[in-house]
Amino acid sequence: MKKYMVKLLGGEKHQMLRISLFAIVVSLIFGVVVLLIIGNNPFASYLNLLQGSGLAPKRSYAGRKNMFTDFMNLLDALTPMIFASLAVTVALKGGLFNIGVSGMMLAAGFAATVTVGYSSLFAGAAKPLVLIIGIISGALVGALIGWLKYRFNINEVVSSIMLNYILMYVFTFFINSYYVDPVSRQSTNINDAARLTIVDFKAFGLKFDIPLAFPLAIIVAILIRFIMDKTTIGFEIKAVGLSRTAANYAGISIGRNIMLTMILSGALAGLAGVTYFCGYVGSIQPGVVPSMGFNAIAVALLGCSEPIGCIYASFLITIISNGSIYMSSQQGVEIEIADLITAFILIFSACSEYIRMYVSKAAMELNTAGEKKGGAQA
């Protein structure tokens, strides 16, 4: 068994990528077992996931819809997921675990909604302003978490979880008091001029959504990779994340980099918030924190905590979450099964470091055994 594990997952080159693919395959196998236990066809269920995401054709479509319109909806959901996973990734690079992405998304979405979303600004001014307000709002929440960590050594996991619920209840009060839609019981939809998604765009006989911020998400991912790999700021953030003692000995400011890491992470989470609430959804549901902020943890781990890896991992997780509704309607499978598969991916991705250490240890044992055998034959 060890021999096959070393052959499959050993070596330094692309090892973490192979471990991530291993986590995906094992998670999908677990999903097959669960689907068989509840009496469903796993292959048909997985096909439905692809069909619901616009990656496979459905049997039939409603008026002015086809596989392309479903795929555009996938890109619309993918955009905030990329930003959210980048927020988690940046925090991990700095040795911090940002579990407050959902709260940061709420703060950015609410601030942009009430300041610009309900205004009469024209699109050319409203859309960039929504992005700017989202960045500032998320960065302010991140700065608060970073300051609590630096000034009082309050664990960022504790403070960010608490802030998630504090922000949720505060915004729920304001939405229910001033901005609620009496029919949907959500916040009133923002104006089309401020929305970051062009909804029901008509062209080629089709009606589909256009996520305006999707190219920005790809550009930001490339930019974050450049900052982390090619700049002094990125080097210092990673140095603090690897060892604060060594970084301090080298003259790197620990407090400044903790603050900088959380501000950057918060700014990315703010972009996720506005592209989600002021783009993909268009309104805010009171009393709920977006699950995307928690799924982003799985995406970041699955992407090996690398910005470009987050793009591919976001694509996979979004396929599962987006296709789950269609899978449920076609197979009678509970939507929560998709969350279960995502949870399996999270568990195995979180074990990636253990898997790497196990494979390295197994490789050393096999090499030692081979050397002893060679010595005995000589």
N, C-alpha and C positions, 0 to 999 in steps of 0.2 A: 504493500500500500504506500509506504513512504517513497519507494522508488518512483512510482507513478506520480505522486504529488510533486516530487522534486522535478521530474521531467516536465510536468504540466505548468507548474507555477514557479520553478526555480529560476536562477539567474538574475542579474541586476537590471538588464535592459528590458524595459516595458513590463517589469514584474507587477507593479501596482495596477497597470491596465489589465493584465491577465487576471489578477485577483478580483478586480471589479467585475469583469465579465463572468468569472467563476461565481461571484455573489449573485449576479443576475440569473444565471442558469439554474443555480440551486434554488433560488427564490421561486422561479417559475415552476420548477419541479414540485416544490412544496404546494404551490397554487394548484397544480394538477391533482395532487393527492386530496386537497381540501375539496375541490370540485367533484372528484369521484365520490368522496364520502357523502356529500350532500345530494348525490345522484344526478349530476349534470355532466354533459359532454365537455371535457376541458378544451378540446381542439376547436369546437364550435364557439365556445365562450371566448377563447383568445382571438378567434377570427372576428367576433363581434366587437372586441376592443379595438381592433384595427379599423373595422368598418365605421364605428362611432367616431373615430379620430380622423377620418378622411384619408386613410392609407389603404383602404380596400373598398371596392364598390358595394353598395347595399343592393338588396333585391329591388327596391323601389324608392323613389324620392318624391317629396311634395313639390308643389309648383315653384319653379325658378330655383331649385336646389339640385346639386349633384355632389360628386365626391370632392370637387374643387372647393365648393363653398364650405364643406365640412373641414377641409384642410386649413382654410383661412381662419376658421373658428379655432382650430388647434393652435395656429400661430398666435392668435389673439390671447389665448390662455398661456401660451409658452412664454410670452414677453415678460410678464411680472415674475414668473417662476425663475427665469434666468437672473433677473435682478436680485430676487430674494436669496437664491443660492450663492450668488456672488457676495452678498452681505455676510452670510455664514462663513464662506471661505476666507474672506479677509480677516474676520475675527479669529478663525482657527490659525491663520498664518501668524497672528500676533499672540498666540497662546491663550486666547479667550474663547469662551463658548457662548455665542449670542443666541439665546433662546427667545429673545424679545423681538424678533423680526415681525411677528404678527402685530404687536403693539405699535411698533414704528410705522408699519403699513397703515394702521388705523389713524395714527396721528397725521401722517402725510395726506391720506385720503380725505379726512375730515377737514383739515385746514384748507386744502386746495378746493374742496367742494364749496365751503361756505364763503370763501373769499373771492373765488374766480368762477366756480361752477354755476353760481346763481346770479352772476353779474351779466351786464349787457355788452361786455367787451367783444370785439370782433375776433374771428378765429386766429388771425395772424398774431395777435397779442395775447389772447387767452391761452392757447395751447403751450407756448414757451413758458408763460407765467405759471401754469399748472406744474410743469416740470421743476421750475426753480423753487416754488413753494414746497413741493414734495421733498426736494433735496435738503432744504433748510430745516424743515420740520423733522425729518428723520435724523438729520445730523444733530439737532438739539437734544433729542431723546437719547441718542447714542452718547453724546457728550455728558449727559447726566449720569448714565450708567458708568462711563469711564471715570468720571470725577469721583463717584462713590467708591469705585474700586481703588483709585489712586489715593484719595484722601483718607478714607476710613477702612480700606481693605475689605469692603463688602463684596462678597462673591458675586460676580456678574450674572451667574445663573439665578441666584435668589432675587437680586434686584430687577432683572429683566422679566422674570415670571410675575413678580408683584406688579410691575408697571403695565404688563399686558392687561391685567384685570382692572387696575386703577383707570387706565385710559379707556378701556371698554365701557366701564360704568359711567364715567364722566361724559363720554360722547353719546352714550345711550340716553342719558338725561337730556342733553341738548337736542338730540334728534327727536325724541318723543315730545319735547316741549315746544319746539319751534319749526322743525323741518320735516316732520313725518308726513308721508302720503297716506291719507285715510283708507285708501283701497288696498295698496300693497303692504302697508304697515312697515315700510322701509323709508329711508330718506327720499325726498323728492328727487327725481332724476335731474341730473345736471343738464345745462344747455348744450346743444350739439356743437356750438362754437368752441366750447371748452373741452369737449370730450376728445380723448386721445385715440379713439376708435371711430372710424367712419362707419356708421351702422346702416345696413341695408343699401349698400351702394349698388346701383343697377348698371350692368354692362354685359354685353354678349348674351343677352337673354337670361341672365342670372341675377340673383340678389344676394350679396355676400358682404361680410364685414372686412374692413381693412385696418389692421393694427399699425398705426403710424409710428409707434415707438419700437417696433421690432428691429429695424436696422440699427437703431441707437443701442439696443441691448447687445447686439453682436459687437459693435464698436467699443462699447464700455468694457466688455469681457476682454477684448484684445488690449485695451488700454490698461486694465488692471494687471494683466499678465506682464506688460511692459514695465509698469511701475514696480511690481514685485521682483522682477528678474534683472532689471537694467538700471535702477535708480538707487541712490543712497537711502531715500525714504523707505523703499521696499526692503533693502538689506537690513536696515535697523529694525523694522517691524518684525522681520523673520528672525533676526538675532535675538530679540526680546522673547519671541515665541518659543525659540529652541531652548534658551537658558538665560534667565534674567540675571543670574549671578555672573555668568561669563560676559553678558552684554554690559552690565554695570562696571565690571573690571576693565572693559575696553573703552569706557568713557561714554557709553550710550545712555541717554536719559530714559529711565524706565517709565517714569510718570508721564512724560511727554508722549512717548510712543504708545502707552496704554490709551491715553486720551485720543491720540491721532487715529489709532486703530478703530476705536469705537465710533468716532466721528465719521470716518470713511465707511464703516460698516452701516451706520445709521443712514448716511446719505444714499447708499445703494438700496437699503430697505425702503427709504422714502420714495425712490423711483419705482420700486415694486408696488408700493401703496397707490401711487397715482395712476400707474398703468393698469392696476387692478380695479380700483374703485372709480376712477375717472376715465377708464378705458373699457376694459373687458366687461365689467358689471354695470357701471353707470350710476350706482346708488350704494348706500351702506345699510346693512341689516343690523338693527339695534340688538344689543345683548349677545353678539357673536364676534369672536376673533377669527380672522381668516385662517383656515387650516393650512393654507399654502405656506404660511410662515414656519410651520412645523415640518411640512413635507420638504421644505428647502434644506433641512438638516440632512435628510436622506439623500437628497440630490448632491449636496456638497461632499458628503462622505463617498458616495458612489462615483463622483467625479474626481476622486483622489485629492480633494481640496485644491484643485487647479482650475483657474478661470475658464480655460478652453474645455476642460473636462466637464465643467458645469453645463455647458451648452448641450452636449450630447446626453448627459444624465437628465437634464431638464426635459429634453425631448422624450425620453423613455417614460419618466414619471407622469408627464402630462398626457401621454398616450393612454396610460392606465387610468388616470383620473377622468379624462374626457370621455373615454370609451366605455366607462363603467355604466353610464345611464343607458346606453343602447344595449349593452350586454344584459343588463337587468330586464329591459323590456322584451328582449328576444328570447332569453333563456330562463327568465324567472329567477335569476341569481340576484341575491341581495347586493346592493351597491357597496355595502361594507366589505364584501369579498375583495374588491379592488384595493381598499385601504389595508386589508390583511396582507395582500401581496406586496404592497408598498412597505408595510411593517417588516415583512421577511427580508426585503432588500435592505432596509435600514439595519436590521440586526446583523446580517452577514457583512454589510459594508463596515459596520462598527467593529467587527472582528477582523478587519483587514490587517491590522498591525500584528495581531496574534497569529494569523495565518502566515504572514511573512516571517515572523520569528520561528514558527514551527517548521516551515519549509527550510529556512536557513540551518536550523539545528539538525534536521533530518539529512540535509546535504552534507554537513560536517560528519555525521555519523557514518554515512555511506562512504565518504572519502576515506575516513579512518579505517573502516572495515576493508575497503579495497586495498589500502596500503599494507595492512597486516597480512592479507591474503597473498599479495604480491611478494612480501618479505618471506613468508613461509614457503612459497614455491621456489624462491631463489635459494 
